[in-house]
Amino acid sequence: MSKDQFKTRLQIAKDKLLKKNLKENNENRSSIGAAFKLSTELVSAVAVGTIIGFILDKTFGTKPWLILIFFFVGVVAGIINVVRSAKNMQK
């Protein structure tokens, strides 16, 4: 094997390794983004439910019942959203 052939084969191997590393980095970034999206959906649903319950409690004077009810409604809605998004990501 000549020196030129060795350099060519070495360059091809380096290029393959670089492409593989770039692909793995992109997959890691996309999975972190997906996890952030799912957690944000869950937290925002709980927060919105709790805020609605708080506002209705202040309006009707039923503290803390509507906060608790809408908190749990927000938790259920958040879990449903997360499951739905996770199913869409698997497709």
Secondary structure by P-SEA (a helix, b strand, c coil): ccaaaaaaaaaaaaaaaaaaaaaaaaaaaaaaaaaaaaaaaaaaaaaaaaaaaaaaaaacccccaaaaaaaaaaaaaaaaaaaaaaaaaac
